[in-house]
Amino acid sequence: MKKRKARLIIISRDTLLEALQSEEAQGLFRDMAALSRRGHRILLTAPEPDRWVPTRKTVDGALDSQRDLTEKARTEGADIEGIYYVPRSLLTQDRNREGALKDILARYAMKPDQATLISSSQPFLRAASRLDIDAIEVKGDDTRSLKKVLASLG
């Protein structure tokens, strides 16, 4: 049996959160755990909040949801390395998706052909395709498709 090379699996956080709302979501984190055990690295992405809330004596909502998500994943054995917040471009105020993907690849020392983006965001998927990153569209509420995609990456 040929062993697959470890990949960087980039999943849009919102796609994952929507999938987790389904009754079919049971086992989704276990599917992610299987990928982690095979050496794949899992990173979530999310839009950078328009305004970061100071965290002194209060919990930033974005950070709170990140902690809850990663704790649930860890309970099932999945290792989510973190959430990369995609910033806005200083010039256009659009999300700088292509720049974010380039930065992620550099941080993880991965080549585009070693990465997969799973998202429901068409602009994000197009940015990944322009960079030769494997881009897979999964509608957030289609939990069954997300599970199939994760199984195929194993």
C-alpha positions in Angstrom: 0.0 0.0 0.0 1.4 3.4 -1.0 1.6 5.9 1.8 0.3 9.4 0.9 2.5 12.4 1.6 1.3 14.6 4.5 -0.7 17.5 3.3 -1.7 20.9 4.8 -5.5 20.8 4.9 -6.9 24.3 5.1 -10.6 24.4 6.0 -12.8 27.5 6.2 -13.9 27.7 9.8 -17.4 28.8 8.7 -17.8 25.8 6.5 -16.9 23.5 9.4 -19.1 25.3 11.8 -22.1 25.0 9.4 -21.4 21.3 8.9 -21.3 20.7 12.6 -24.9 22.0 12.9 -26.2 18.9 11.0 -27.4 15.7 12.5 -24.9 14.0 10.2 -22.0 15.8 11.9 -21.3 12.9 14.3 -17.9 11.5 13.6 -16.7 14.6 11.7 -13.9 15.3 14.3 -13.0 11.6 14.3 -12.5 11.9 10.5 -10.2 14.9 11.1 -8.4 12.9 13.8 -7.7 10.1 11.3 -6.1 12.7 9.1 -4.0 14.0 12.0 -2.8 10.5 12.8 -1.6 10.1 9.2 0.6 13.2 9.6 -1.7 15.7 7.8 -1.8 19.2 9.3 -5.1 20.9 9.7 -5.6 24.6 9.8 -8.8 26.6 9.8 -9.2 30.0 8.2 -11.7 32.7 9.1 -12.3 36.3 8.1 -10.4 38.7 10.4 -13.0 40.4 12.6 -13.7 44.0 11.6 -12.7 45.1 15.1 -10.7 43.0 17.6 -12.2 43.3 21.1 -9.7 44.0 23.9 -9.2 40.8 25.9 -8.3 42.2 29.3 -10.7 40.8 31.8 -13.1 39.7 29.0 -12.9 37.0 26.4 -12.8 38.1 22.8 -15.7 36.3 21.0 -13.6 35.2 18.1 -11.0 33.7 20.4 -13.7 32.1 22.6 -15.2 30.3 19.6 -11.7 29.2 18.4 -11.0 27.7 21.8 -14.3 25.8 21.9 -13.8 24.4 18.4 -10.3 23.3 19.1 -11.2 21.7 22.4 -14.1 19.7 20.9 -11.7 18.6 18.1 -9.0 17.5 20.7 -11.6 15.6 22.6 -12.2 13.5 19.5 -8.4 13.2 18.8 -8.2 15.8 16.0 -5.3 18.2 16.0 -6.4 21.6 14.7 -3.2 23.7 14.6 -5.1 27.0 14.9 -7.2 29.5 13.0 -5.6 31.8 10.5 -7.5 35.1 10.3 -7.6 36.4 6.7 -6.9 40.1 6.8 -8.4 42.8 4.5 -6.2 44.4 1.9 -5.0 47.9 2.9 -5.8 49.3 -0.5 -9.1 47.7 -1.4 -10.5 46.6 1.9 -11.3 43.3 0.3 -10.2 40.1 1.9 -6.6 39.4 0.9 -7.2 35.7 0.3 -4.3 35.1 -2.1 -1.9 36.8 0.2 -3.2 34.8 3.1 -2.7 31.6 1.3 0.8 32.5 0.3 1.5 33.4 3.9 0.1 30.1 5.1 2.2 28.1 2.7 5.3 30.0 3.8 4.6 29.5 7.5 4.2 25.8 7.0 7.0 25.5 4.5 4.6 23.8 2.0 4.4 23.9 -1.7 1.0 24.6 -3.3 0.8 21.0 -4.5 1.1 19.9 -0.8 -2.0 21.8 0.3 -5.8 21.5 0.0 -8.3 24.2 0.6 -11.9 23.1 1.6 -14.3 26.0 1.5 -17.7 27.2 0.4 -16.3 30.7 -0.5 -16.0 31.1 -4.3 -13.4 33.9 -4.0 -11.3 31.8 -1.7 -11.5 28.8 -3.9 -10.5 30.9 -7.0 -7.5 32.4 -5.1 -6.4 28.8 -4.2 -6.8 27.7 -7.8 -4.7 30.6 -9.1 -1.9 29.5 -6.7 -2.2 25.8 -7.8 -3.6 24.8 -4.4 -6.1 21.9 -4.6 -9.4 23.7 -4.1 -12.5 21.7 -3.1 -15.9 23.3 -2.8 -18.1 22.0 0.0 -21.3 23.9 0.9 -21.3 24.5 4.6 -24.6 22.7 5.2 -23.5 19.6 3.2 -21.9 17.6 6.0 -22.0 14.4 4.1 -19.8 15.9 1.3 -17.4 17.3 3.8 -17.0 13.9 5.4 -16.4 12.3 2.0 -13.8 14.9 1.1 -12.0 14.3 4.4 -12.1 10.6 3.9 -10.6 11.0 0.4 -7.7 12.9 1.7 -6.7 10.2 4.1 
